[in-house]
Amino acid sequence: MRTTCSSKLLAEDEKVRVTRFDFEPDQETGWHVHQYDYVIIAVTECCMLLQNPDGTQTSSKVSAGSAYSRDSGVHHNVINASEQKMSFIEIELKNSIRS
């Protein structure tokens, strides 16, 4: 059984929520659904294993300082698949909620 990564709320207002996630090797976020569109900014190199509800898994490597964005509705579990600590900042765009 994996342990859960740590998270720290850095800023929040009516427009955005900014959270830092720090993972030891093999830690996970736990299953979650993204309510808002979001941007991830890698603080360290991130070697992630992304588990999907249908049982599929995807590996993703994001270089430190790089960023990517995703739409709301993403449902997954994120795992640090490396032997190094991993950190990223997540910026959620609250005005992006979809009906």
Backbone hydrogen bonds, N-H to C=O, Kabsch-Sander energy under -0.5 kcal/mol:
donor,donor_aa,acceptor,acceptor_aa,energy
5,C,28,E,-3.0
6,S,22,D,-2.4
8,K,20,R,-2.3
10,L,18,V,-3.0
11,A,18,V,-1.5
13,D,16,V,-2.4
17,R,92,E,-1.6
18,V,11,A,-3.2
19,T,17,R,-0.5
19,T,90,E,-2.6
20,R,8,K,-2.7
21,F,88,F,-3.0
22,D,6,S,-2.6
23,F,86,M,-3.4
26,D,80,N,-1.8
27,Q,24,E,-2.0
28,E,3,T,-2.2
29,T,78,V,-2.0
32,H,76,H,-2.0
34,H,74,V,-2.8
35,Q,33,V,-0.6
37,D,93,L,-0.6
38,Y,70,R,-2.5
39,V,91,I,-2.2
40,I,68,Y,-3.0
41,I,89,I,-2.7
42,A,66,S,-2.7
43,V,87,S,-2.0
44,T,87,S,-1.8
46,C,62,V,-3.0
47,C,45,E,-0.6
48,M,46,C,-0.8
48,M,60,S,-3.4
49,L,79,I,-2.4
50,L,48,M,-0.5
50,L,58,T,-3.4
51,Q,49,L,-0.6
51,Q,77,N,-2.7
52,N,56,T,-2.8
55,G,52,N,-2.2
58,T,50,L,-2.2
60,S,48,M,-2.6
62,V,46,C,-2.7
65,G,42,A,-3.3
66,S,63,S,-2.3
68,Y,40,I,-1.8
70,R,38,Y,-2.4
73,G,34,H,-3.9
74,V,71,D,-0.9
76,H,32,H,-2.2
77,N,51,Q,-1.6
79,I,49,L,-2.2
80,N,27,Q,-2.5
81,A,47,C,-2.9
81,A,79,I,-0.9
86,M,23,F,-2.4
88,F,21,F,-2.0
89,I,41,I,-2.8
90,E,19,T,-3.3
91,I,39,V,-3.0
92,E,17,R,-3.1
92,E,90,E,-0.6
93,L,37,D,-2.7
94,K,15,K,-2.1
94,K,92,E,-1.0
95,N,15,K,-0.7
96,S,93,L,-2.0
97,I,94,K,-1.0
